[in-house]
Amino acid sequence: MSNSSSSISISNVQLQHITHLTNYNSQIQTHTHTNPLAFNPFFRTFPGFFLTSSDIVLRHNVLDLSGTFPSPNPPLAYHRAGPRNQILFDPATVRAAIVTCGGLCPGMNTVIRELVVGLWELYGVREIFGIKAGYRGFYSYDPVRLNPKMVDDWHKRGGTVLETSRGGFDLKKIVDAIQNHGFNQLYIIGGDGTMRGAVEIFEELKQRKLYISVVGIPKTVDNDVGIIDRSFGFQTAVEMAQQAINAAHVEAESAVNGIGLVKLMGRSTGHIALHATLSSRDVDCCLIPEIDFYLEGKGGLFEFLEDRLKEMGHAVLVVAEGAGQDIIPRTESQKTEKDESGNPVFLDVGGWLKSELKNWWSRDHPNELFTIKYIDPTYMIRAVPPNATDNSYCTLLAHSAIHGVMAGYTGFVCGPINGNYAYIPVDEIAKAKNKVDTRDHKWSWVRSVSNQPDFIRS
């Protein structure tokens, strides 16, 4: 949105600042270069093709004019992502590094491929390198030179060809390695922990006044990154989760008093479980981290499942991996256990629920048949190639990142906000969360299609 086409001017919004390399390094040559896209025979650079600083994206596009629910005033806005007419980097001097961190997610290889092909074909960059095994790869392994031919079919593969890992974040070693290798563009693909690391790298590069641009590309299959509309790989995950739910439903309805129990990804948020429940319509109860639940007593899970089995003869139960962690018994060592990224280690809520359901039925109905089929498709979902929608999304993310970096921006993340791609300060993304809003219409929709209890004790 620009000033010429809207009554909202830049002065009337709170535009979130993103850093330009020239903001903190006065020695950088401010001479800019004409964007090579202006001469690319495959692009028609019509008026408005190149964006300016007055092109913005509003954070909120739904407002309550009655004032019942106060809206941000002034409204928050971000710079719109896309190509600029003038770029700061001379493509001939660019040495770009791409790294993937954290767990697997459908689309990681597509992002890598589109970064390589985009840098090469759109801007003429020839020095592009992959960093193996996450952050530790900067100082533990030699960079891998990448080109379009090498990455040609990577978008058809699951996982990440560059390999990934958790942990290994040593700020001094990483930044020293970046300097020693002569990298001046960093493309960091990862989740919230990775983005927190990107913030530290960005701040250290600023402290050293280095001519190096950093961009984060948020990756989380759980869709728990805030501000942006969704994370890449999420739609593929929901699609795959439906297959697991369908199998659980077939198993459950083929047995006497059959229960299909499916555990889906979602450590802190239940977006995959929620959307898979809405999509499948076979789920009788959806348990997510944002809702506390209990097993025994009136309004509890056991009472609900007993009624459902009497009525339908079977039931399907979906649970996100982060649900119920506060009611699963833990040993003293388990209470403080952390993984390589410093996150609390979650207990297996699926295995625990299966055991509790068996104990409940054998206690209350010792002479009746009962079957539980437990399905955990976690690693199947994480490891598959992206679907068509996520593949397209990954391309747009990669190109948005390239355009911003080539223009000289740094310390930002790219992603869609209300359907428009924007540049967001990386420290905002590192802190923002995307919880399921249980007061939203979407959660009401889940309750309406499943008729599950609200788990509020009377």
C-alpha positions as CSV (number, residue, x, y, z in Angstrom):
1,M,0.0,0.0,0.0
2,S,1.5,3.4,-1.0
3,N,0.6,7.0,-0.2
4,S,-0.8,7.6,-3.7
5,S,-3.5,4.9,-3.3
6,S,-4.6,5.3,0.3
7,S,-5.8,7.9,2.8
8,I,-3.5,6.4,5.4
9,S,0.0,8.1,5.2
10,I,3.2,6.9,6.7
11,S,2.9,9.5,9.4
12,N,-0.4,8.0,10.5
13,V,1.0,4.5,11.1
14,Q,3.6,3.0,13.4
15,L,6.0,1.7,10.8
16,Q,8.3,-1.0,12.3
17,H,11.9,0.0,11.5
18,I,14.2,-2.5,9.9
19,T,17.9,-1.9,9.8
20,H,19.9,-0.9,6.7
21,L,23.6,-1.7,6.6
22,T,24.3,2.0,6.1
23,N,22.6,2.8,9.4
24,Y,25.5,1.5,11.5
25,N,28.5,1.6,9.2
26,S,29.4,5.0,7.9
27,Q,32.3,3.5,5.9
28,I,30.0,1.5,3.6
29,Q,29.9,3.0,0.2
30,T,26.5,4.5,-0.2
31,H,26.8,4.1,-4.0
32,T,23.9,1.9,-5.2
33,H,23.5,-0.2,-8.2
34,T,20.5,-0.4,-10.6
35,N,18.6,-3.6,-9.9
36,P,19.5,-6.1,-12.6
37,L,15.8,-7.1,-12.8
38,A,15.4,-3.9,-14.8
39,F,17.4,-5.4,-17.6
40,N,16.1,-9.0,-17.2
41,P,14.3,-10.0,-20.4
42,F,11.9,-12.2,-18.5
43,F,10.5,-9.4,-16.4
44,R,8.3,-6.5,-17.5
45,T,9.2,-3.8,-15.0
46,F,6.0,-1.8,-15.2
47,P,5.4,1.3,-13.0
48,G,5.0,0.0,-9.4
49,F,7.1,-3.1,-10.0
50,F,9.9,-1.8,-7.8
51,L,8.8,-1.0,-4.3
52,T,9.7,2.0,-2.2
53,S,9.9,2.8,1.5
54,S,6.3,4.0,1.4
55,D,5.0,0.6,0.4
56,I,3.7,-0.9,3.6
57,V,1.7,-3.8,5.0
58,L,-0.7,-3.2,7.9
59,R,-0.4,-5.7,10.8
60,H,-4.2,-5.7,11.4
61,N,-6.7,-5.5,8.6
62,V,-9.7,-6.2,10.8
63,L,-10.7,-3.3,13.1
64,D,-13.6,-2.7,15.5
65,L,-14.9,0.7,14.7
66,S,-17.3,0.7,17.7
67,G,-14.4,0.8,20.1
68,T,-15.7,-2.2,22.0
69,F,-12.4,-4.0,21.4
70,P,-9.7,-1.3,21.1
71,S,-7.6,-1.5,17.9
72,P,-4.0,-0.4,17.8
73,N,-3.7,3.3,17.4
74,P,-1.7,4.2,15.4
75,P,-1.9,1.0,13.4
76,L,1.2,-1.1,13.2
77,A,2.8,-1.5,9.7
78,Y,5.8,-3.2,8.1
79,H,7.8,-2.5,5.0
80,R,6.4,-4.5,2.1
81,A,8.7,-7.2,0.7
82,G,9.8,-7.1,-2.9
83,P,12.4,-5.8,-5.4
84,R,13.9,-2.3,-5.0
85,N,15.0,-0.2,-8.0
86,Q,18.4,0.4,-6.4
87,I,20.4,-2.3,-4.6
88,L,23.3,-1.9,-2.2
89,F,25.2,-5.1,-3.1
90,D,27.2,-5.5,-6.3
91,P,26.2,-9.0,-7.3
92,A,29.8,-9.7,-8.4
93,T,31.0,-9.2,-4.8
94,V,28.4,-11.2,-3.0
95,R,29.3,-14.3,-1.0
96,A,26.1,-15.8,0.3
97,A,25.7,-18.5,3.0
98,I,22.6,-20.6,3.6
99,V,22.1,-22.6,6.8
100,T,19.2,-24.8,8.1
101,C,18.8,-25.3,11.9
102,G,16.5,-27.3,14.2
103,G,14.0,-30.0,13.3
104,L,12.8,-31.1,9.9
105,C,9.9,-29.4,8.1
106,P,8.4,-29.9,4.7
107,G,9.8,-27.3,2.3
108,M,13.3,-26.8,3.7
109,N,15.0,-28.0,0.6
110,T,12.6,-25.9,-1.6
111,V,13.7,-22.8,0.3
112,I,17.4,-23.6,-0.2
113,R,16.8,-24.4,-3.9
114,E,14.9,-21.1,-4.5
115,L,17.5,-19.1,-2.6
116,V,20.3,-20.5,-4.9
117,V,18.3,-20.2,-8.1
118,G,17.0,-16.8,-7.2
119,L,20.4,-15.4,-6.3
120,W,21.9,-16.9,-9.4
121,E,19.2,-16.2,-12.0
122,L,17.6,-12.9,-10.7
123,Y,20.8,-11.1,-9.5
124,G,23.7,-12.9,-11.1
125,V,25.3,-14.0,-7.8
126,R,27.9,-16.8,-8.4
127,E,29.4,-17.3,-4.9
128,I,26.7,-19.2,-3.0
129,F,27.5,-21.7,-0.2
130,G,25.6,-24.1,2.0
131,I,26.5,-24.5,5.7
132,K,26.2,-28.1,6.9
133,A,24.6,-29.3,10.2
134,G,23.1,-26.1,11.5
135,Y,24.9,-23.3,13.4
136,R,27.8,-25.5,14.5
137,G,28.5,-26.0,10.7
138,F,29.9,-22.5,10.5
139,Y,33.0,-23.5,12.5
140,S,33.0,-27.3,12.2
141,Y,32.7,-28.0,8.5
142,D,33.8,-26.6,5.2
143,P,31.1,-24.7,3.3
144,V,29.6,-26.5,0.3
145,R,29.5,-24.5,-3.0
146,L,26.0,-24.5,-4.5
147,N,24.7,-23.8,-8.0
148,P,21.4,-24.2,-9.8
149,K,22.4,-27.5,-11.4
150,M,23.2,-29.1,-8.0
151,V,19.9,-28.0,-6.3
152,D,17.7,-28.6,-9.4
153,D,15.5,-31.4,-7.9
154,W,15.9,-30.6,-4.2
155,H,12.3,-29.3,-4.0
156,K,11.1,-32.9,-4.5
157,R,12.9,-34.1,-1.5
158,G,11.9,-34.1,2.2
159,G,14.3,-33.0,4.9
160,T,17.3,-30.8,4.2
161,V,20.2,-31.9,2.0
162,L,22.4,-29.4,3.9
163,E,21.7,-31.4,7.1
164,T,20.6,-29.9,10.3
165,S,21.1,-30.1,14.1
166,R,20.0,-28.5,17.3
167,G,22.3,-26.6,19.6
168,G,26.0,-25.8,18.7
169,F,25.4,-22.1,19.0
170,D,28.7,-20.4,19.8
171,L,28.4,-16.7,18.9
172,K,32.1,-15.9,18.7
173,K,33.0,-19.0,16.7
174,I,30.1,-18.4,14.3
175,V,30.8,-14.8,13.6
176,D,34.6,-15.4,13.4
177,A,33.9,-18.1,10.8
178,I,31.6,-15.8,8.9
179,Q,34.4,-13.2,8.7
180,N,37.0,-15.8,7.8
181,H,35.0,-17.2,4.9
182,G,34.2,-13.7,3.6
183,F,30.5,-14.1,3.7
184,N,28.5,-10.9,3.3
185,Q,25.0,-12.4,3.1
186,L,23.5,-14.9,5.6
187,Y,20.2,-16.7,5.0
188,I,19.2,-18.5,8.2
189,I,16.3,-21.0,8.1
190,G,14.9,-22.1,11.4
191,G,12.4,-21.9,14.2
192,D,12.1,-19.6,17.2
193,G,15.3,-20.8,18.8
194,T,17.2,-20.3,15.5
195,M,15.7,-16.8,15.2
196,R,16.9,-15.9,18.7
197,G,20.4,-17.0,17.5
198,A,20.0,-14.9,14.4
199,V,19.3,-11.9,16.6
200,E,22.5,-12.4,18.5
201,I,24.5,-12.8,15.2
202,F,22.9,-9.6,13.9
203,E,23.8,-7.7,17.0
204,E,27.4,-9.0,17.0
205,L,27.8,-8.0,13.3
206,K,26.5,-4.6,14.2
207,Q,28.9,-4.3,17.1
208,R,31.8,-5.2,14.8
209,K,30.4,-2.8,12.1
210,L,30.7,-5.5,9.5
211,Y,29.2,-5.2,6.0
212,I,27.2,-8.4,6.3
213,S,23.4,-8.7,5.9
214,V,21.4,-11.2,7.9
215,V,17.9,-12.5,7.1
216,G,15.8,-15.1,8.9
217,I,13.3,-17.4,7.1
218,P,11.0,-18.8,9.8
219,K,10.6,-22.5,9.8
220,T,8.3,-24.4,12.2
221,V,6.0,-27.2,11.2
222,D,3.9,-26.4,14.4
223,N,3.0,-22.9,13.0
224,D,4.0,-21.3,16.3
225,V,5.8,-18.3,14.9
226,G,3.9,-15.1,15.6
227,I,3.0,-12.1,13.4
228,I,3.2,-14.0,10.0
229,D,0.1,-15.7,8.6
230,R,1.6,-19.2,8.7
231,S,4.9,-21.1,8.5
232,F,6.0,-23.0,5.5
233,G,5.3,-26.8,5.7
234,F,2.2,-26.3,7.9
235,Q,-0.3,-27.0,5.2
236,T,1.6,-30.1,4.2
237,A,1.6,-31.2,7.9
238,V,-2.1,-30.8,8.2
239,E,-2.6,-32.8,4.9
240,M,-0.5,-35.7,6.2
241,A,-2.1,-35.5,9.6
242,Q,-5.4,-36.2,8.0
243,Q,-4.1,-39.5,6.6
244,A,-3.2,-40.6,10.1
245,I,-6.7,-39.6,11.4
246,N,-8.4,-41.4,8.5
247,A,-6.4,-44.6,9.5
248,A,-7.3,-44.2,13.1
249,H,-11.0,-43.8,12.2
250,V,-11.0,-46.9,10.1
251,E,-9.3,-48.9,12.9
252,A,-11.7,-47.5,15.6
253,E,-14.9,-48.2,13.7
254,S,-13.7,-51.7,12.8
255,A,-13.5,-52.8,16.4
256,V,-15.9,-53.2,19.3
257,N,-15.6,-50.1,21.5
258,G,-12.6,-49.0,19.4
259,I,-10.7,-45.9,20.0
260,G,-8.3,-44.4,17.5
261,L,-5.7,-42.3,19.3
262,V,-3.5,-40.0,17.1
263,K,-0.6,-37.8,18.5
264,L,0.3,-34.9,16.3
265,M,3.1,-32.3,16.5
266,G,2.5,-29.2,18.5
267,R,4.8,-28.5,21.5
268,S,3.4,-25.2,22.6
269,T,0.5,-24.7,20.1
270,G,-2.2,-26.9,18.7
271,H,-2.6,-25.6,15.2
272,I,-1.9,-28.9,13.4
273,A,-4.3,-30.8,15.6
274,L,-7.0,-28.0,15.3
275,H,-6.8,-27.7,11.5
276,A,-6.6,-31.5,11.0
277,T,-9.7,-31.9,13.2
278,L,-11.6,-29.4,11.2
279,S,-10.5,-30.9,7.9
280,S,-11.2,-34.5,8.7
281,R,-14.5,-34.3,10.5
282,D,-13.8,-37.8,12.0
283,V,-12.4,-36.5,15.2
284,D,-14.5,-36.8,18.4
285,C,-12.1,-34.9,20.7
286,C,-9.1,-32.6,20.1
287,L,-6.7,-31.9,22.9
288,I,-4.2,-29.0,22.5
289,P,-1.7,-27.3,24.8
290,E,-3.8,-24.2,25.1
291,I,-6.6,-26.1,26.8
292,D,-6.3,-27.9,30.1
293,F,-8.1,-31.2,30.4
294,Y,-8.7,-33.8,33.0
295,L,-9.6,-37.5,32.9
296,E,-11.8,-38.5,35.8
297,G,-15.1,-37.1,37.0
298,K,-18.0,-35.2,35.6
299,G,-17.1,-33.3,32.4
300,G,-13.9,-35.2,32.1
301,L,-12.4,-37.1,29.1
302,F,-13.4,-40.6,30.4
303,E,-17.1,-39.6,30.8
304,F,-17.2,-38.1,27.3
305,L,-15.6,-41.1,25.7
306,E,-17.9,-43.5,27.5
307,D,-21.0,-41.6,26.2
308,R,-19.5,-41.5,22.7
309,L,-18.8,-45.2,22.7
310,K,-22.3,-46.0,23.8
311,E,-23.7,-43.8,21.1
312,M,-21.4,-44.5,18.1
313,G,-19.5,-47.6,19.1
314,H,-16.1,-46.0,18.4
315,A,-14.3,-42.7,18.9
316,V,-11.2,-40.9,17.5
317,L,-9.1,-38.8,19.8
318,V,-6.4,-36.4,18.6
319,V,-3.8,-35.0,21.0
320,A,-1.0,-32.4,20.3
321,E,2.3,-33.5,21.8
322,G,2.4,-30.5,24.2
323,A,-1.1,-31.2,25.7
324,G,-1.5,-32.5,29.2
325,Q,2.2,-32.1,30.2
326,D,1.2,-30.7,33.6
327,I,-0.8,-33.8,34.5
328,I,1.6,-36.5,33.4
329,P,3.6,-37.8,36.4
330,R,7.3,-36.9,36.2
331,T,10.3,-38.0,38.1
332,E,12.5,-35.4,39.7
333,S,15.1,-35.6,36.8
334,Q,12.4,-35.3,34.2
335,K,11.1,-32.0,35.7
336,T,14.4,-30.3,34.8
337,E,15.5,-32.2,31.7
338,K,16.3,-30.1,28.6
339,D,17.1,-30.9,25.0
340,E,20.0,-29.6,22.9
341,S,18.2,-26.4,22.2
342,G,17.4,-25.7,25.9
343,N,13.7,-26.6,25.5
344,P,12.0,-28.7,28.3
345,V,11.8,-32.4,27.3
346,F,8.2,-33.4,26.7
347,L,6.9,-36.7,27.9
348,D,4.9,-38.9,25.5
349,V,1.3,-37.8,26.0
350,G,0.1,-40.3,23.5
351,G,1.7,-43.3,25.2
352,W,0.5,-42.0,28.6
353,L,-3.1,-41.5,27.4
354,K,-3.2,-45.0,25.8
355,S,-2.1,-46.5,29.2
356,E,-4.6,-44.4,31.1
357,L,-7.5,-45.3,28.8
358,K,-6.7,-49.0,29.1
359,N,-6.6,-48.8,32.9
360,W,-9.9,-46.9,33.0
361,W,-11.7,-49.4,30.8
362,S,-10.4,-52.5,32.6
363,R,-11.4,-50.9,35.9
364,D,-14.9,-49.7,35.0
365,H,-15.8,-52.3,32.3
366,P,-13.8,-55.4,33.1
367,N,-16.0,-57.8,31.0
368,E,-16.4,-55.7,27.8
369,L,-14.2,-55.7,24.7
370,F,-12.1,-52.6,24.2
371,T,-9.5,-51.7,21.6
372,I,-7.1,-48.8,21.3
373,K,-5.1,-48.1,18.1
374,Y,-2.3,-45.6,18.8
375,I,-0.8,-43.8,15.8
376,D,2.2,-41.4,16.0
377,P,2.9,-40.0,12.5
378,T,5.4,-37.3,13.7
379,Y,8.4,-38.3,11.7
380,M,6.4,-39.2,8.6
381,I,4.9,-35.7,8.6
382,R,8.2,-33.9,9.2
383,A,10.1,-35.8,6.5
384,V,7.8,-35.6,3.5
385,P,8.3,-33.2,0.5
386,P,6.0,-30.1,0.6
387,N,2.7,-30.0,-1.2
388,A,2.0,-27.6,-4.1
389,T,0.8,-24.8,-1.9
390,D,3.8,-25.0,0.4
391,N,6.2,-25.3,-2.5
392,S,4.9,-22.0,-4.0
393,Y,5.0,-20.4,-0.6
394,C,8.7,-21.4,-0.1
395,T,9.6,-19.7,-3.5
396,L,7.9,-16.5,-2.5
397,L,9.7,-16.5,0.9
398,A,13.1,-17.1,-0.7
399,H,12.6,-14.4,-3.3
400,S,11.4,-11.9,-0.7
401,A,14.5,-12.6,1.4
402,I,16.8,-12.1,-1.6
403,H,15.2,-8.8,-2.6
404,G,15.5,-7.4,0.9
405,V,19.1,-8.4,1.4
406,M,20.3,-7.2,-2.0
407,A,18.7,-3.8,-1.1
408,G,20.9,-3.7,2.0
409,Y,18.4,-4.5,4.7
410,T,19.6,-6.7,7.6
411,G,18.3,-8.1,10.8
412,F,14.9,-8.9,9.4
413,V,12.5,-11.8,8.6
414,C,10.2,-12.1,5.6
415,G,6.8,-13.6,5.7
416,P,3.1,-13.0,4.8
417,I,1.0,-10.7,6.9
418,N,-2.7,-10.7,5.8
419,G,-1.6,-12.2,2.5
420,N,1.0,-9.6,1.7
421,Y,4.7,-10.3,2.1
422,A,6.5,-8.0,4.5
423,Y,9.9,-7.4,6.2
424,I,9.7,-7.8,10.0
425,P,12.5,-7.1,12.5
426,V,14.0,-10.4,13.5
427,D,13.9,-9.6,17.2
428,E,10.1,-9.2,17.0
429,I,9.7,-12.6,15.4
430,A,12.1,-14.2,17.9
431,K,9.8,-13.0,20.8
432,A,6.3,-13.4,19.1
433,K,4.2,-16.5,19.7
434,N,1.3,-17.8,17.8
435,K,-1.0,-19.6,20.2
436,V,-4.4,-21.0,19.3
437,D,-6.9,-18.4,20.5
438,T,-9.5,-20.5,22.3
439,R,-11.9,-17.5,22.3
440,D,-11.7,-17.4,18.5
441,H,-14.4,-18.6,16.1
442,K,-12.1,-21.4,14.9
443,W,-12.0,-23.1,18.3
444,S,-15.7,-22.7,18.6
445,W,-16.0,-24.5,15.3
446,V,-13.9,-27.4,16.6
447,R,-16.2,-27.7,19.6
448,S,-19.3,-27.6,17.3
449,V,-18.1,-30.4,15.0
450,S,-16.8,-32.7,17.8
451,N,-19.2,-31.8,20.7
452,Q,-16.3,-32.3,23.0
453,P,-16.4,-31.0,26.6
454,D,-14.9,-27.7,27.6
455,F,-13.2,-29.3,30.6
456,I,-14.3,-26.6,32.9
457,R,-15.0,-28.1,36.3
458,S,-18.4,-27.1,37.7
